[in-house]
Amino acid sequence: MQKLRILLAASAAALAFQAAPALAERGSDGELKILFWQAVSTLNPYLSGGTKEVYSSSMVLEPLARYDETGGLVPMLAAEIPTVENGGVAADLKSITWKLKPDLKWSDGSAVTADDAIFTWKYCTAPDGGCAQAAYYEGVTNVEAVDASTIKVSFAEAKPYPYSAFVGAQSPIIQAAQFKDCLGAKAPECTDANFGPIGTGPFVVKEFKANDVITFEANANYRDPAKPAFATVTLKGGGDAASAARAVLETGEFDYAWNMQVEPEILATMVAAGKGTLVTAFGTQVERIDVNAFAVDSSLGDKRSTKEAGPHRAFKDPAVRRALSLAIDRDIIDEAGYGEAGQPTCNILPAPDIYKSSDATGA
């Protein structure tokens, strides 16, 4: 079967890799070759806030639930999304209880249990651990096992939106047995675990050369016997956006490249070669200019450009800030720098539709 060569053009885009639609047999679609021109440095998303690390590790590690393209929650390791209506979220909003899908296995064949979630919480909140995703566990006072497949997360205060810990690719469940000696300051030292995590996802790590290339193969213990469609995945890192685009659109050396911030006219020429297609998906990322609201006089010393310096003489006036915003031609910037991969916006949160403001004026 000939593989589809696609290219993700992204400026506002935020998409994790998704396997191709399931075929009749696991691995029947052969090898998939992915190119990230920003190379991956670790497969532990708790030690990196980088999108490239989150995307690549999501092929191996999974959360209880993830978000779909509309912002809706989709169960992953969880059997269902807990709500107040189904009893999964407490009426006082101070706890949420998750039920695991039955018979979940780690890629090494061992059972996934609530203890793994408890450990994950302790791992990310351990002193001196440097967890890049600590914000997902803010306000969590306890994670406990109601039974082997039931996880209760308790909060210090009522939490109207309790879907934080263990939700999304930045907050996956890690295996307690593999990371048990990696708490706190020892976390970055666990190279074997950080480069080759045991997961529940569709792929396992066969080989990882940091800042270079990762080889994945299908997880024999993945819960869906028909997935993944690909037997192996090679994820190569390095280079630049233009060379990555060329490797998919002109030479056909790779099947998929990510984050193609290349001049629109250059991309159009590459697409004309007929070997690939641009696919644009708009998410929550926004490229923007932030105005320094604090005084910048050199006489202020270390306080310069900080809150202690006081307000900027010009920018403290809302009318000045509004004028700057209105003077920026967002359409020209988008046309010249992004083309189909960008959309001008005045929203700091432009997507999904259920979250973005309809009252943005550019002020």
N, C-alpha and C positions, 0 to 999 in steps of 0.2 A: 504493500500500500504506500503510495506516495505521500510524504508528510507535508502538511501545510506550513509554509514559511510566513510568519507574521512578525510584525514589529510594533511594539508599544511605544507610541509617541506620547510623552507625558511631561506636563509642567504642573498642572493641577491634579494630575492623576495619582492615585494611590491604590494599586491593585497588587495583591499577592498572586503568585503563580498558581494557576488552576490546571489540573490535568485535563487532557482531552476527554471528550465523552467516552464512557466505558464501551469497550468492545466485548465480544463474546468470551474472551479469555485474557487473563492478566498477562501483561507484557507483550501482547501480540503486535503492538505497533512499533516495536524495535527501540531505537535510540532517539532521544531528544537532545538537541544541542542548543544551549542557552548562552548568551553573551551579556555579562554585566561589565560595562567598561569601568565601573567603580568596583574594584575587586573586594571579595568578602574576606574579612579578617578573623571571624569566629562564627560558630554555629550555635552559640549560646546567646539568645536575645536579651538575657538578663545582664549581660556584660557589655552590651552595646545598644546605643539608641539609634544606630544607623539603619535606614530603610533597607539597604542591601542585605544586612545581617538578618533583619526580621523576615524579609521575603524568602531568603534561602533556607533559614531554619524552619520556616513554616511547612516545608516539604517533609519534615521529620517530626517536629514537635507540634502538638495541638492543644488548644484550650478547651474548656467545657463548652463554649459557644463562640461564634464569630458573627460579624455583621455582613449582610449582603449589600448589594449595590444601592439599595433604597434606604439603608440604615436600619433595616429590620434585623432582629436577632435570629440566628440559625443554630440549632443544637449541633455540637460536634461530638465530644465525649459524653455530653449530657443526654439523657433520654428525652427531656423536654425543657422548655424555658420556664423557670419558676415565676409565678405571678401571685398576686394577692388572691386572685379568683381561684386558682388551683391549689392554694395553700402553701405554695413554695416560698412565698414572701410573707413574713409575719405581718399581722395587722398593724403593729406599731412601727413597722418599717425598720426594725433594728436587727433583723437577721434574714438571711436567704438560705434556702436548703436545696441543694442540687442532688439529683439522682443520676448515677452513671448508667450508661447503656450496659446491658448484660454481656458478660464474657469478654470484656475488653482485654486485649493482650498488648504488652510491650513487644517491640520487635524481637527481643530475645526469648519470647514465648512465655514470660512470667505474667501474672495477673496484675492489672491496674486496679488499685484500691484507693479508698479515701485517704489512707496514710500518705500516698504520694502527693496529694493536694496539701495536706498539713505540712509536709516537708517543704514543698515549694514555697509556701508562705513564710516558713521559718528561714529558708534560704535567702529570700529577697529582703527580709527585714533584719537579718543578722547584722550586728554592729560591725563596722569596718568592711562590709561586703561589697560596697560600691555598686549596689544594684541599680541599673539604669532605669528600671521600671518600677521603682519604689512607690511612685504616685498611685499605681493601681491598688496598692494595699493600705493607703492612707485611711485612717479611721477604723481599720479592722482590729478588733480586740482579741478575737479568737477564731481559729478554724478547727473544727472537731469532727470526728467520725461518729455519726449516729449509728452506722453499721459499716460493713466493708465497702458498700457501694453508695453510701449516702454522706454527703458533705454539708456541714452547717457552717456558714460564715456569719459571725456576729460583729456588729458595729457599735461604736461608742455612742453614737447618736442616730436618731431616725434618718434613714437615707432614702429619699424618694426615688432615686435611681440607683439601685443596688448592684447593677451589672458592671462591676469594675474588676475585682479579683478573679483571675482565671477566665477572663473574657477577652477575646481578640488575640491576634498573633503575637502581640507584645507581652502577653501574660499567660503563656502555656503551662501545662503540667510537666514537670520533669521527674525522672525516676529517682526515688529516694535511695534505692540500693546503689545506683551509679554515682550519685553526688553526695553521699553521706559524709565523706571526708573533705568536703569542699565548702564548708560554711565560713562566713566572715572573711577575714583577710586571706584565707586559703583559696577562695573562689577563683582568682585568676591563675593560680598555679596548677589547676586541674586540667592540663592540656588535653589529655586523652578524652575526658568527658566533654570539654568545651569544643573540641574539634570533631568528635564523633558521638554525639548524644544518642542514647537509646530512646526511641520515640514510639508513638502510636500512629504516625502519619503514613502515607502511601509509599514513602521511600525510606531507605536506610543509607547511611554514609558508608561507602566502600573505601574511599580515600579522600583526604583533604590536605591540600597544600595551601597553607594560609597565604592570602593575597595573590593567589594564582588560579588554581583550578580545584573543583570538587567533582568527584564521581559518585553518583547515587545509583542504587539498584532497587528494584521493586521489593517492598516489604512482604515477605512470605506469610506474615501473621496479620496482615491488614484485614480489617473486619469485613470489607466487601471483596468477595473472591474474584470479581470481575475487574477490579481496579488494583493498581493504576493501569492504564492502557499501555504505557511505555515500560519496557523492561529495564532500561537504564537512562540516566540523565547525566550529561556532562555540562557543568556550569563553569564557564571560563571567565576570568576577570582580567581587567587591565585595558589600556589603550585610551581612546577618547570616543565621544559620541559619534563623530563623523565616521571613524573607522568601523565602529560597531554597526552603524547603519549600512555601510557598504558591504560588510560581511554577510548581511541578510538579504539586502535588496539587490545587490549587484553580483556578488560572487556566489551567493547561496551556500557559503561555508557553514553558516549557523542557521537554525530554525527560528530563533526568537531573540530579540535584543530589547533591552529595557532603557527607558529614560533618554529618549532621542531628542535632546535639545540641540537641534541642528537647524541652520538657516532654512526656512521653508522652500526657497527656490532650489537649494541643493537636494533636499529630500525629494522634491518633485522630479528632479532629473533622475535620481536613483530609482524611484518607483516606476519610471517609464521603461526601465530595463525589463520589467515584467516578471521578476523573480519573487517579489514579495509584496506585502500589503501593509499599510499603516493602520493601526487600530488605536484609537484614542479613547480613553476612559477618564472622566473627570471625577475627582474625589475631593478631599478636604484640604489639600496642600495649596498654599497661596504664596507666590513670590511678591514681595512688597518692599517699600521703602519706609523705614521707621524714622520719625523725626525725634531728635533729642529734645526732650521737654525741659531740660535743666540747664542752668547757667554754665557757660563755657569759658569764662574769663580765666586767663592763665594765672592770674594772681590768686586764684582759689586753691592752687596746689592740688593735693590729693582729692579734695572735695569736688574738683571740676567734673562736670557732667554727671554728677550724682544727685540724689535727692537732697543731701545736705547742702548743696550749693544753692538751692532755691530755684525758682522757675526761670526759664529763659526769658529775656526781656521781650523778644518778639513773639515767640511761640506760646507764651502764656495766654495770648489773646485768641479765643476760638475762631474769630473772624479771619485771622491770619492763617491758621491751620486749614480752615475751610477753603480759603483762596488757593493755597498750595495744592490741595486735593483736586479742586475744580480745574486748575491749570494743567494738570497732567493728562495728556491725551492717551488714555488706556488703549484705545483702538489701534493707534499707530504702533505702540509698543508691542501689542499682541501680533499685529500683522507682520511687523519687521522681525520679531524675535521668535515667534512661536507658530504662527500659521494655524493649521488645524489642531495643533497640540495645545493651544491656549484659548482661554475665554476671558475677556475683561470683566472685572467685578469690583464692586465697592464693599463686598462682604468679606470679613475675616474668616467666616465659616461659610463657604459658598455651596456646600453640598453635604449630605443629600437634601432633597427638597423639603423633607419634614423638619429640617433644622435651620435652613438659611432664612435670613430676614428678607421680607418683601418691602422693607422701608428704608433701604440703603440709598443715600443720596449723594455719596461722595464727600460728605462733610467730614 
